[in-house]
Amino acid sequence: MKVHFPKVVLDIVSRPHGTKGFVLLPRSWVVERTFAWLGLYRRLSKDYEKLVENSAGMIYLASIHCLDAWLYHELGSAYMLSPSDGFWRLLRIA
């Protein structure tokens, strides 16, 4: 089933009918891997925050850190993420 939102297509994958045991669903590992990476951050592993806004901010920070580490691994040390005008931009270090 596909659900369309503005600028987003959500594809819901359900388990095939009449199957028993383990069934590999397409691309479900991407979501599980992302949650596992975010679960490695101490402040996201438990409900430490009192406000939802603080938890959302910590999720953003952890996501930025994961993206920065991935970019460093893929592109080398010549690139870095930098905040600029409220947006994060990829800068090339000369």
N, C-alpha and C positions, 0 to 999 in steps of 0.2 A: 504494500500500500504506500503511495506517495502522497505527502501532504505539502502543499505549496503555501509558503509565506512570502511576504515581500523580500526579494533577494536571497531566499533560502529555500532549498528543496529538502524536505525531511523524508528519507526513505526508511520505512519501518519494515524490518525483516522478521517474520515470525517463523516458528518452528514448523517444518512440514508435518502435515496431518498423518497419523498412523505410524509414527516412528517411535522407537524405544531406544533408550541409552543415549550415548553422546552423539551429537550431530554438529558438525562444524558449520557455523553460519558465516556467510560472507562478510568480511571486513569488521566483524565484531571485536577482533583482537585489537584494532586501532583504539577503540574507546577504552578497552580494558587496560591497554598499555599506558594510555594517557592518565587514567585514574591511578595506576600503580606509580607512575613517576611523581604525580602530585602528592600521593600518600607518603612519599619519602620525606616531605617537609614536616618538621615537628609541629608547627602551628596548624597544619592542616590535618594531622593525624587524629586529633581529638577536637572537641568543641571548647576551645579555650576562650573564644571571643564572645562578648555579651551582645554585640550588635551585628546584624547581618551585613551591614556595610563594611565592617572591619574584616569579616570572613571573605567577602567578595574582593576586597583589596588585597588580601593575602593570596588569594587564588590568582589574581592578576600578576602579582609580583613573582610567584612561583612559575607561572607560565612564561613570563618574560625571561626569567633565569634559565628555564629549560630551552627556550628559543635561542638565547644568547649562547648557551653551551653547544647547541646543535650547529649554529652558524660558525662558531669557532672551530668545531670539528670538521665541518664540510668545507669552509672557505679559508681556514688558516687564520693566523693572527693579524692579517692585513685588514680585517674588517671588524667593526664593533657596532653594537646598538647604542644609540645616543638619543636622549629625549630632546625634542626640538619643537617649540610652539605647541606643546600639548600632545604631540605625536612622537612615536618612536621611529627613528630613521636609521637605515643601514649606511654607515659611513666607511669610506675607504681610507685607511691610514697610510699616508705616503712615506 
